[in-house]
Amino acid sequence: MAPSGVWARTLGLGRWQLAPWASRRRVRPVATLSAARAQCEALVYRKHGDPLDVIQLENFKLSQLGDSDIQIQMLAAPINPSDINMVQGTYPILLDFPAVGGNEGVGQVLEIGSKVTNVKRGDWVIPSDAGLGTWRTEAVGHVNNFIKIPNTIPLQCAATLSINPCTAYRMLYDFESLKPGDSVIQNAANSGVGQAIIQIAKDMRLKTINIIRDRPDKKQLSDCLKEMGADLVITEEELRTPEMKELFKQKVPRPRLALNGVGGKSATEMLRHLEKGGTIVTYGGMAKQPVTIPVSTLIFKDVKIRGFWMTQWKRDHGHGLLQEMISQLCGFIQAGKLKAPMCTEVQFQNYQTALKAANTPFISSKQILIM
Ligand SMILES: NC(=O)c1ccc[n+]([C@@H]2O[C@H](COP(=O)([O-])OP(=O)(O)OC[C@H]3O[C@@H](n4cnc5c(N)ncnc54)[C@H](OP(=O)(O)O)[C@@H]3O)[C@@H](O)[C@H]2O)c1
């Protein structure tokens, strides 16, 4: 099927463009929902390892619907780097075997337990915490483990809402009190988190300096990120050049906040450009290299070195605040301020293609399994 999403790669051309059909996706009527079943199909693993080696599509038994449970039909679920790390056994959350892959996604309610009053059949819900195992066709769980969202937002936005946009939102609001005109620097700017940062920062009237890795289609990617709201898009190599000083004199103020999803040299270079007393927040380590902090940035700039994990925030702050943030993000989506990440829809049965693509560098496309 054709790749879909708000940002979709035009087949054959390799260009990113706004996909007009994404905002017109119709809500699935309740009448067409299939009946709740006792088992589902799921991407199951029984040992840790390379997802392509250890994951299989299998029939998977569903728990019986309890009074406070809901049964959902999964509609779509992305493949995120942390999902891969979980299957590899290198993530702080590890599930008991047999385990189902995937931590986020959107489902439609098929059945509700007798005591459930806050959701009804046909509603869309997203998991409120990691560990559900979203790469499956159906799931049963306590209603409190889900958050209801409007079923009028684009499917790709709903499927990718609970992790990356939330992470971007929290990092922009919780570490520095930024005011319009301030700037934020980030690496992995084309990642799912990075794209959400660009769009939410734009709403906050902040300037963003966006670092990407050099690539043959750099101009197209840069144009695409600028269309989303990025002010500057530069490569990791350009970040190391003396011209950066001029850029901070003429185009944007030095950033008060640096958001690091990469680590290694990329993080060190961002640190060098931070404003005095600024903060670097590490949320990902895609380069698998430690963050080296130049001594001068500590002594002469007194920068703050922080970290952030969305899962921990959810556990510390509870359902109410999470629900509030999700409602606000849904409002952004409905107002056209927050679009889904550049993505490719892949039919659930073709999960191996999606897993391969999710592990391919420079692809700039979130793989979304469609159930
Ligand atoms: N702490 C939290 O709560 C939290 C929440 C969400 C995500 N994360 C983490 O944030 C990171 C990004 O997640 P995502 O879902 O946004 O990812 P994504 O959409 O899959 O994008 C992956 C990004 O990583 C970059 N990348 C891959 N390998 C790299 C390398 N060796 N060196 C430098 N960059 C590399 C890619 O750049 P290219 O296009 O150049 O390959 C791309 O920008 C992951 O580490 C994820 O686990 C953390």
The ligand as an SDF file (V2000), in Angstrom:
LIG
                    3D

 48 52  0  0  0  0  0  0  0  0999 V2000
   14.0500    9.6120   27.1750 N   0  0  0  0  0  0  0  0  0  0  0  0
   12.8290    9.4680   26.6790 C   0  0  0  0  0  0  0  0  0  0  0  0
   11.8260    9.5430   27.3680 O   0  0  0  0  0  0  0  0  0  0  0  0
   12.6920    9.2050   25.2200 C   0  0  0  0  0  0  0  0  0  0  0  0
   11.4550    9.3450   24.5760 C   0  0  0  0  0  0  0  0  0  0  0  0
   11.3770    9.1550   23.2010 C   0  0  0  0  0  0  0  0  0  0  0  0
   12.5160    8.7840   22.5030 C   0  0  0  0  0  0  0  0  0  0  0  0
   13.6870    8.6130   23.1720 N   0  0  0  0  0  0  0  0  0  0  0  0
   14.9290    8.2830   22.4920 C   0  0  0  0  0  0  0  0  0  0  0  0
   15.1610    9.3050   21.5400 O   0  0  0  0  0  0  0  0  0  0  0  0
   15.8690    8.7810   20.4320 C   0  0  0  0  0  0  0  0  0  0  0  0
   15.0850    9.1120   19.1700 C   0  0  0  0  0  0  0  0  0  0  0  0
   13.8410    8.4210   19.1800 O   0  0  0  0  0  0  0  0  0  0  0  0
   12.8110    8.6210   17.9670 P   0  0  0  0  0  0  0  0  0  0  0  0
   11.6640    7.7370   18.1360 O   0  0  0  0  0  0  0  0  0  0  0  0
   12.5750   10.0690   17.8230 O   0  0  0  0  0  0  0  0  0  0  0  0
   13.7530    8.0990   16.8000 O   0  0  0  0  0  0  0  0  0  0  0  0
   13.5060    7.9480   15.2320 P   0  0  0  0  0  0  0  0  0  0  0  0
   12.3330    8.7460   14.8110 O   0  0  0  0  0  0  0  0  0  0  0  0
   13.5670    6.5110   14.9240 O   0  0  0  0  0  0  0  0  0  0  0  0
   14.8190    8.6420   14.6260 O   0  0  0  0  0  0  0  0  0  0  0  0
   16.0960    8.1310   14.9120 C   0  0  0  0  0  0  0  0  0  0  0  0
   17.0630    9.2990   14.8780 C   0  0  0  0  0  0  0  0  0  0  0  0
   18.3450    8.8760   15.3260 O   0  0  0  0  0  0  0  0  0  0  0  0
   19.3260    9.2870   14.3940 C   0  0  0  0  0  0  0  0  0  0  0  0
   20.4330    8.3380   14.4160 N   0  0  0  0  0  0  0  0  0  0  0  0
   20.3780    7.0060   14.2150 C   0  0  0  0  0  0  0  0  0  0  0  0
   21.5970    6.4710   14.3690 N   0  0  0  0  0  0  0  0  0  0  0  0
   22.4400    7.4960   14.6670 C   0  0  0  0  0  0  0  0  0  0  0  0
   23.8220    7.5750   14.9460 C   0  0  0  0  0  0  0  0  0  0  0  0
   24.6130    6.4960   14.9480 N   0  0  0  0  0  0  0  0  0  0  0  0
   24.3520    8.7910   15.1930 N   0  0  0  0  0  0  0  0  0  0  0  0
   23.5640    9.9000   15.2020 C   0  0  0  0  0  0  0  0  0  0  0  0
   22.2420    9.8750   14.9660 N   0  0  0  0  0  0  0  0  0  0  0  0
   21.6950    8.6810   14.6970 C   0  0  0  0  0  0  0  0  0  0  0  0
   18.6050    9.2890   13.0630 C   0  0  0  0  0  0  0  0  0  0  0  0
   19.3090   10.1150   12.1840 O   0  0  0  0  0  0  0  0  0  0  0  0
   19.6330    9.7030   10.6440 P   0  0  0  0  0  0  0  0  0  0  0  0
   18.4220   10.0940    9.8670 O   0  0  0  0  0  0  0  0  0  0  0  0
   20.8190   10.5420   10.3610 O   0  0  0  0  0  0  0  0  0  0  0  0
   19.8970    8.2280   10.6110 O   0  0  0  0  0  0  0  0  0  0  0  0
   17.2610    9.8860   13.4920 C   0  0  0  0  0  0  0  0  0  0  0  0
   17.3690   11.2830   13.6140 O   0  0  0  0  0  0  0  0  0  0  0  0
   16.0060    7.2790   20.6920 C   0  0  0  0  0  0  0  0  0  0  0  0
   17.2430    7.0640   21.3130 O   0  0  0  0  0  0  0  0  0  0  0  0
   14.8800    7.0040   21.6690 C   0  0  0  0  0  0  0  0  0  0  0  0
   15.1030    5.8700   22.4480 O   0  0  0  0  0  0  0  0  0  0  0  0
   13.7930    8.8220   24.5030 C   0  0  0  0  0  0  0  0  0  0  0  0
  1  2  1  0
  2  3  2  0
  2  4  1  0
  4  5  1  0
  4 48  2  0
  5  6  2  0
  6  7  1  0
  7  8  2  0
  8  9  1  0
  8 48  1  0
  9 10  1  0
  9 46  1  0
 10 11  1  0
 11 12  1  0
 11 44  1  0
 12 13  1  0
 13 14  1  0
 14 15  2  0
 14 16  1  0
 14 17  1  0
 17 18  1  0
 18 19  2  0
 18 20  1  0
 18 21  1  0
 21 22  1  0
 22 23  1  0
 23 24  1  0
 23 42  1  0
 24 25  1  0
 25 26  1  0
 25 36  1  0
 26 27  1  0
 26 35  1  0
 27 28  2  0
 28 29  1  0
 29 30  1  0
 29 35  2  0
 30 31  1  0
 30 32  2  0
 32 33  1  0
 33 34  2  0
 34 35  1  0
 36 37  1  0
 36 42  1  0
 37 38  1  0
 38 39  2  0
 38 40  1  0
 38 41  1  0
 42 43  1  0
 44 45  1  0
 44 46  1  0
 46 47  1  0
M  CHG  2   8   1  16  -1
M  END
$$$$
